Amino acid sequence: MRIASLLVRAQPEHVPALELSLPAIPGVEVHRTDIASGTLILTVEDGEGYAVSDSIVAVNLAQHVMAATLVYEHNDETLEPETVNSNEVA
């Protein structure tokens, strides 16, 4: 699972429209808006058929978005442990 949190900036008059339109992007959920400051806080989670990175790009390209800043990213996919060669000297 991959998840990211974004801080999105827009003109205050466009915040309500973005609050309605951004969740149409796969994996996007709006958690908080502040119309006065023109900010939205949202999360993006990966899912079947799309990646977090694709959804972040879509948020950046959404109409009325001035900026989208990555605040947090988490990836819980485990890596395969490295095998240690018994012939290696420590």
MOJOPE-V737165 format. One record per residue. N is the residue number from 1. SS is DSSP state (H for helix, E for strand, L for the rest). PSI is psi in whole degrees, 0 to 359 (* if undefined). D_CENTER is the distance of its C-alpha to the mean C-alpha in whole Angstrom. Layout:
BEGIN
N/SS/PSI/D_CENTER
N/SS/PSI/D_CENTER
END
This chain:
BEGIN
1/L/135/12
2/E/140/9
3/E/145/6
4/E/155/4
5/E/136/5
6/E/146/5
7/E/118/9
8/E/135/10
9/E/141/14
10/L/167/16
11/L/139/20
12/H/324/21
13/H/345/23
14/H/353/20
15/H/313/18
16/H/321/19
17/H/320/19
18/H/324/15
19/H/329/15
20/H/326/17
21/H/327/15
22/H/324/11
23/H/350/12
24/H/344/14
25/L/132/11
26/L/128/10
27/L/357/8
28/E/133/7
29/E/126/9
30/E/127/11
31/E/330/12
32/E/142/14
33/E/150/16
34/E/102/18
35/L/318/20
36/L/320/23
37/L/353/20
38/L/35/18
39/E/150/15
40/E/142/12
41/E/128/10
42/E/163/7
43/E/154/5
44/E/124/4
45/E/141/7
46/L/163/9
47/E/183/12
48/L/120/16
49/L/0/16
50/E/159/12
51/L/156/10
52/H/317/6
53/H/321/7
54/H/319/9
55/H/324/7
56/H/318/5
57/H/318/9
58/H/321/10
59/H/314/8
60/H/325/10
61/H/355/13
62/L/142/13
63/L/135/17
64/L/355/17
65/L/121/14
66/L/323/16
67/E/148/13
68/E/119/9
69/E/128/9
70/E/121/7
71/E/323/8
72/E/144/8
73/E/136/7
74/E/139/10
75/E/116/12
76/L/15/15
77/L/123/17
78/L/145/20
79/L/150/22
80/L/134/25
81/L/143/28
82/L/139/30
83/L/138/33
84/L/129/36
85/L/123/39
86/L/344/42
87/L/351/44
88/L/144/42
89/L/133/43
90/L/*/41
END
